[in-house]
Amino acid sequence: MWKTYSLRTRLCIFLCTMFLTALIAGLVLLRVFAADQLVDENEPPGRSSVSIAGALNRALSASSNPEATLDAFVAELNTSGAGIIKFRRTGTSSQSGQVNPAAGSTSGRVPGWFVRLLGLPELARHTPILIRGERVGELVFEPDMMADVYEKWIGFLAIVASGAALTLVTLAITYLTVDGALKPLRDLGSGLARLRDGHYSGSIPCSGPPEIRESCEAANELAATLTQLDRENRALLRKMVSIQDEERRDIARELHDELGPLLFAIRANVIAMVDNGMAGQDDLDSPPQKALQSVEALQLTNRRILDRLRPMHIEEFGLQSSIQKLLRGVRSQVPAIEVAFEIDPALDAIDAVVSQTVYRVMQEGITNVLRHAQATRMRLKATAADGQVVVEISDDGVGMPADVVMGRGLTGMRERVRALGGTFELSRGEGRTSVRCNLPFAPAELQTS
């Protein structure tokens, strides 16, 4: 449980424990030494009362009129105002002023538990007074310790009050000191969390004690280094994507320039064979007709491969028109599916690498919907604003199982998007499956690298 407490709570518990420990130690010391102190303070008057009683007994034995001598002594004793030494005749009721340790309080000013804690000793002394060998009374010494007990109670309250005030002041100072140290630590923690999440742009405020400031400065230097490395990494990844596109363009050019003419020549020769009557024109199972069908299928396949490798119409007509052309093809191929789209004209202003990626994400998403979703409605959205290109493809189809593994197409798109510093999400909610892609605009230094 101690590990779950905050630093402030731990310090408060520690200081309060110190205060309670000091309070208990004070009570223990008071219990140990208070009784001895009271005995030492009242021992001389007690011995004096015994001496006075002895002198009085000797005076009475030598007096011719002991009663008169005793009355004169009592009168003098009453007018002296001492109060703690009294003469009590035999047979009179006892009126003791001794504080009873078991009493609940002293005149209502001191709690009974404090009186019991002191453990007041019995200090009263009773010395008999004799006339002609008969006991006529006793000289009583009964000290009134209420003032002493009250004095110790006031002293105890002063110790408690000063200790509590000192503890509160210490807590306040500790709270302010800890708060001054915790805020920079919280800032440092937030900054490190941003670094962990890949956000290197924010600077961590350098404040607080020197040790924390040094840590914040080191974290800011780390963020600057990571920012530079991230920039270089993004430039490298972007270069790799550009190289891939160039390789695809080269392959597409080879297919177009080399394979295209060969297929056209084969098709022309087969048509010539059919026209020269080497096979019946109506005989679809004849070898020339089958060869013609195969060549035409190869030409269609070649054009489809060329389009996937390098959609040339993006450079000619722009990304917006290319996506619209792609959607028209969907409507012509699958007229049963309802297609709604929102294409931002600002897409034509983005650079070539991002344009190629957006087009391929749209192409792959549409292909997956047509092949696997069994959807009746499909919605496409592509916008460019605030330095981000957002592409979203959703459908009302059957969705994807929770444990499905992405195919080669989606995996390739996700890797390409991440290589350009974007995010790629595939989700299912409210009866719709969505593919969402966020791509940042390329900074100028990356476009020209």
N, C-alpha and C positions, 0 to 999 in steps of 0.2 A: 504493500500500500504506500510505503514511503516514497517509492520511485514514481508514483503517479502524482505526487504533490509538486506544485510549481516552486520555483526558487523563492518567491515572496512568502509562500505558505511555510516553507521549511524554515526561513529566517524568523518568521513570526513565532512558530512553534518553539524554536530554539531560545529566543529571547524570553518568551513567556515561561518556559521551563526554568530558565535561569532565575527569573523573578520569583517563581514559586519555591524553587530550591532555597534561595536566599531568605524568603519569608519563613519557611519551615525551619531553617537553621537558626534564625533569630528567635523563633518560639522555643526551640530546644535550649538555646543558650539562656534565654530568660527563665525557663523552667529550672535550669541547673543552678544559676547564680542568684536569682531573685531572693529565694528563701534565706540563703546565707547572708546576703546583704542586709535584709531586714533584721536578722538576728544580731549582726554586728552593730547596726544602728541603735537597737533597743536594749542591748546588753548592759551598757553603763547605767541607764536609768533603773534597770531591774536590780542591779547590784546596789544602787543607791537606796532603793526602797527597802532592801533587806537591812542595810546599815542603819537607816532611819528607824526602822522597827526595833532593831536591837538597842539603839540609843534611847528610844521611848520607853522600852521595857525597863531599862536601868534607871531612867528618871522616875518612873512610876514606883519602882521598888524603893527608891530612896526618898520619895516625897511623903510628907506627913498627911497630905490631902491628895491622894492619887486621882480621885475623881475630878477635882478642880484642875489638876495638872493636865489630865486627859482632855477635858473640855477646852482648855486653853489651846492645847495642841491642835485639836480638831478645828477650832475656830480659825487659828492661824493657817492651818492647811487649806481650809476652804477659801480664805481670802487671798492665798498666794496665787491662785489661778493656774496652777500646774495641770490639774485635771486628770493626769494619768496615775497619780498616787492618791488614794482615798482611804478613809477609815470607815469600816463597816462593822457596826455593832452586831453581836451575836443575836440571831433571831430575825434580823431584817432581811428583806428579799434582795436577791442578787441582781444588780443592774449592770451587766457587763457591757463595756464598750468594745470588747475584742471582736475583730472582724472574723466571722466564721468562714473558714475556707469553703464550706459546703453551701454557703448562702448563694442565692441566685444572683444578687448584684449588691453593690455598695451604693446605697442611696439612689439607685436607679441610673447611675452615671456609668458604671462599668459592667459589662456583661458577665453573667455568672460563669460562663465557660472560661473567661479569662482569669477570674478569681480562683477557680478550681485548678486552672493550669499552673498558677503560681505556687500552689501547694503551701499556703501560709502556715508557718509554725505556731505552736502554742507558746506565747511569750508571757502570759499572765503569771504573777507571783503573789501568793497569799501568805503573809507572815502573821502568826497569832500575837495578840497583845494581851498581857496578863496583869492582873491586879491581885496581890496577895495570893498568887498561885492559881487564880481562877481566870479562865479565858473570858474576856469581856468583849472581844471583837478581833478584827484582823486588819492589818494594813495591806491594802490591795494595790498591786501595780498592774493595770490593764491598759496597755498602749492602744491608742486609736490609730490603726494603720490605713484608714480610708484614704487619707491624703497621699500616703506613700503608694497605695495601690492605684489611685487615680493618676498620680504622677507617672507611674510606669505604663498605665494604659495610654496616657497622652503621648508618652515617648514611643510606644508601639505604633500608635496611629500615625505619628510623624514619620516613623521609618517606613510604614506601609505606603503613606501618601507620597513621600519622596521617591521610594522605589518604583511606585506605579507611574509617577510623573516622569522619572528617568527612563523607565521602560517605554512609555508612550513617545517620548522625545526620540529615543533610540530607534523605535519602530518607524517613526516619521522620517528620520534621517535615512534609515536603511531603505525605506520604501522609495524615497526620492532618488537615492543613489542607485538602487537596483533598477528603478524605472529608467534612469539615465543610461544605464548599461544595457538593459534589455531591449530598448528601442533600436539602437544600432545592431544588436544581435538579430532582432527580428528582420530588420532591413537586409542584413547579410544573408539570413536564411531565405528570405524571399528572392533575393538576387541569385543565390545558388540554385533555388528551385527553378527560376527562369532559365538559368544555364542548363539545368538538367533537361528541361523541356525543349531546348533548342532555340531559345530566344536570347540572343546575345547583344541586342542593341541597347537595352536599358542600362543606365549607370547606377551603381549602388552608392547611396550617400555615405560619405566618410565622416563619421562623427563618433562621439563617445571617447572612452579611454584610448591611450595610444596603442595598446595591444589590438583593440578592435579596429581602430583606424587602419593599422597596418594590414590586418586581414582583409578589410574592405578594399584597400588599394591593390592588394594582391589579387583579389577576386576580379576587380575591374581590369587589371592587366591580363588576367586569364580570359575575360570576356573579349577584350580587344584581339587577343591572339586567336581565339576561337572564331571571332568574326572574320578575320583575315583568312583563316583556314577554310571557313565555310564559303567565303566568296571564291577562293581558289578552287575548292571542291566543286562548287556549282558551275564555275567556268569550265572545269575539266569534264564534268558530266554533260554539260551542254555541248561541249566540243565532241564528246563521244556520240551523242545523239545526232549531231550534225554530220559526223562521219558516217553513221549508219544510214542517214538519209542520202548522203552522196553515194554510198555503195549501192543502195537500192536504186538510185537514179541511173547509176552506171549499168546495173543489171537490167533495169527496164530499157535503157537505150540499146543494150546488146540484144535483148529479146525483140525489140521493135525493129532494129536495123538488120539483124541477122536472121532471126527465126521468122519474122513477118514476111519478108520477100520469098523465103523458101516455101512457106505454107501457101502463099499466093501463087507461086509457080506450080506447085503440085496441084492446087485446085484448078488452075487454068488448063493444065495438061489433062486432068481427069475429065473436065468439061469438054475438052476437045475430043477425047476418046468417045465420050457419050454422043457428041454431035456427029462424029464420023460414022456412027452406026456400028461401032465395035460391040455395043451391047444395046439391048432394047431399052428405049427411054422409059417405057412403062414398067419395066421389070426392076422393082425396087430391091430385089434380093440379088441382083447381079453384082459381081465384084466391083465394076466401075462405080455403080450407084452407092455401094457401101463405102468405097474409098472416098467418094465425094462427101458423104455424110460425116465420115471420120475427120476429113480435112476441115470441114465447116465447124465441127465441134472443137477441133484443135484451135481454130482461129478465135472462136468465142472464149475458150479457156485462156488463150494467150492475151486477149484484150482484158479479161477479168484480172489476170495476174498483173498485167501492166498497170491497171487502175489501182490495185491494192498496193503495188510497190511504189508507184509514183503517180498520184492523182494530178495530172498536168493541168486540169482546169482550175485548180486553186490559184496557180500563178497567173492564169489567163483571165479568170472572171472574179477572183476573190473568194474568201472563205464563205461569206454569206450565200453567194450564188451556188457555190459547190454543195453546201449543206442542203439548200432548197432542191437542187437537182437530185441529190441522194434521196430526199423525201419523196420527190415525184416518182422516182424509181420504185420506192416501197409501195406507193399507192397503185402503181400500174401492175406490180407483181402480186400484191395481196390486197385486192380492193375491199375485202371483208373487214379489215381492221381500220378503226377510226384513228386518224393521226391528227394531233394538235401540236402546234409548234410555235415557239417565240424565239426569233433569231435577231440578235442585236446588230444593226449595221456597223457598229464600232468594231466588230470583229475583223473587218478588212484592214484595220490599222495596226494589228499586232504583227510581230515578226514571223518569219517563215517557219522557224522551228516550232513555235507554239501553235501556229496555224495547222501544221501537219499533225501535231499531237491532238488538237481539238477534233480535227476531221476524223482521225483514226479512232478516237474514243467514241464519237458519234456512230461511226461505221460499225465498230465492234458491238456497241450496245444495241443498235438496231438489229444486227445479225442475230444476236442472242435472243432478242425478243421474238423474232420471226421463227427461229428454229425451236426454241424450248418453252416459251412462256404460255402459248395457247391463249394469248390475250385478245380482247376485242377492242381495247382502247390503249393508245400509246401517246404519251406526251413528251415533247422534247423542248428543252430550254437552253439557250446559250447566250450569256450576257458578258459584257466587258465593262468593268467600272472599278474605280478605286484601286487600280493596279492589279486587279484579279480578273481572270477569266473563269466563269462558273458554267459548268456543263452539267445538265441533269436529264436523265432519261428514266422515265417511270412507266409502268404498265400495270394493268389489273389482272395479270395472268396468275398461274398456279404458284408462282414463286419458286424459291430454291430451298431444298432441305437444309436443316441446320448444320449437318455434317458434310455438306457438299464441298468438294475441292474445286477451286477455280481452274478453268481450262487454260489452254495455252494463250488464247486471245486475251482474256481478261488479265491474266498474270503479266503478259507482255505490256499491256496498257498501263497497269499499275506500276510496273517497274519504270516505264518511260516517264510517267507523270512524276513519280518520286525523284527521278534523275533530274527533272527540271525544277525541283523544289516545291512541288505541289502535293496535294492529298487526293486519294482515291478511296471512295467508300461504296460499299455494297450493303444495302439495308432493306428490311421488310417491315412495313407498318401500315395499319389501317387498310389492309387488303391490297396494298400496292408494293411492288418491288421497284427499288430506285437505285440507279447508279449515279453517283455524284462525284464530280471532279472539280477541284480548285487548282488553278495554275496562275502563278505570278507572272506579270509582265517582266520581260528580261530587262535588266538595267542596261544603260548605254555601253558600259564598259564590257558587259558580257556579249552584247550583240556584235561588237567590233573586234572581239578577241578571236 
